[in-house]
Amino acid sequence: MLIGYARVSSLDQNLDLQIDALDKAGCDRLFTDTSSGAKDDRPGLHNALSHLRPGDTLVVWRLDRLGRNLKHLITTVSNLNYRDVYFRSLTENIDTTTSAGKLVFAIFGALAEFEREIIRERTLAGLAAARARGRKGGRRLKYSDKKIAAAMQLAAGSDDPITEVCESLGISRSTYYRRVSSLRSCSSN
């Protein structure tokens, strides 16, 4: 069975071109969405994917109608492959029922993996360069050492539970204990 999926990004766009192409390709059922491809919530796509059975083929007019980006597209098609469902894109002439279509998609997968690896290498190099300049990564601390020290003094000179001391200063218990542990380890070095 051929299941067609069509998507436009906004209400002022028209699905007719895609629907006509999917009908001409012989799709038995069509599912549509009118939403940005960047959104996860695409009920038409979810319905189309749930109707697919082993041996069926998901057909789209163009690749960009299915995936938000290359990674999402490859993940979606890989999931289809795992379920023994085929994929076909009419404009790019990709058909995973053929060995050539499988090759093209394998190349896309290799390119996506290469892109992820390049981004990872650049990120690590940027972090190393920042550390060499004395910068630390991560989120800035929300509470100063003075506030934690005040909490430590209150806790030491009071019979109140730590929970109440932390609430009075507007910090969480876990933050208090994590920062106290960090301060103690720094002072012992």
Long-range contacts (C-beta under 8 A, 24 or more apart in sequence): 1-28, 1-29, 1-53, 1-55, 1-56, 1-57, 2-26, 2-27, 2-28, 2-56, 2-57, 2-59, 2-88, 3-27, 3-28, 3-29, 3-30, 3-31, 3-48, 3-51, 3-52, 3-56, 3-57, 3-58, 3-59, 4-29, 4-30, 4-31, 4-48, 4-58, 4-59, 4-60, 5-30, 5-31, 5-32, 5-33, 5-44, 5-45, 5-48, 5-58, 5-59, 5-60, 5-65, 5-66, 6-30, 6-31, 6-32, 6-33, 6-44, 6-60, 6-61, 6-65, 7-32, 7-33, 7-34, 7-35, 7-37, 7-42, 7-44, 7-45, 7-65, 7-66, 8-33, 8-34, 9-34, 9-35, 9-36, 9-37, 10-34, 10-36, 17-61, 18-61, 18-65, 21-61, 21-90, 22-59, 22-60, 22-61, 22-90, 25-59, 25-88, 25-90, 27-59, 37-64, 37-65, 37-67, 37-68, 38-68, 49-76, 49-80, 52-80, 52-83, 52-85, 53-85, 54-83, 54-84, 54-85, 55-84, 55-85, 55-86, 56-85, 56-86, 57-85, 57-86, 57-87, 57-88, 57-97, 58-85, 58-86, 58-87, 58-88, 59-88, 59-89, 59-90, 60-87, 60-88, 60-89, 60-90, 61-89, 61-90, 61-91, 62-89, 62-90, 62-91, 62-92, 63-89, 63-91, 63-92, 63-94, 70-108, 70-111, 70-112, 70-115, 71-112, 71-116, 73-108, 74-105, 74-108, 74-109, 74-112, 77-105, 78-109, 141-179, 142-175, 143-171, 143-175, 143-179, 145-179, 145-183, 147-171, 148-176, 148-179, 148-180, 148-183, 149-183, 151-176, 152-180
